[in-house]
Amino acid sequence: MAKHKSAPQKPALPPEDGLFQALSLCRKAGKLVMGFDAVEEAAVKGTAWLVLTAADASPKTVQRITRNVGDLVDVLPTPLTMDRLAPLGRRPVAVFAVTDRNLGRLCYDRLDACGTIKHEEEMTE
């Protein structure tokens, strides 16, 4: 009779860590645009699939990016702060854009797992 070795179960990552890993994958693939002006340009050119804002981004920044590109691409808040997102770039940045469709879907799914996306059926009167 053969012995069955069961591999130890990996502990589940918190949803925020999963989102950070997805953004890190976007960065490594060269499909993450960082900074207000660069994100705005990518959205206007049509290369951005998803725009994300840091949790501690100023309300004015979020309002401006939503007003400027909100009709072109989804602008969603993340539960991650600029300090937590800082390892992705050289400096803390409040606005990010994902320029790949599949990676954008991955980030969207990870945001959904964090509970930051409000669905229509949840918004009943």
ABEGO torsion letter per residue (X at the ends): XBBBBBBBBBBBBBAAAAAAAAAAAAAAAGABBBEAAAAAAAAAAGABABBBBBAABBAAAAAAAAAAAAAABBBBBBABBAAAAAAABABBBABBBBABAAAAAAAAAAAAAAGABBBAAABBX
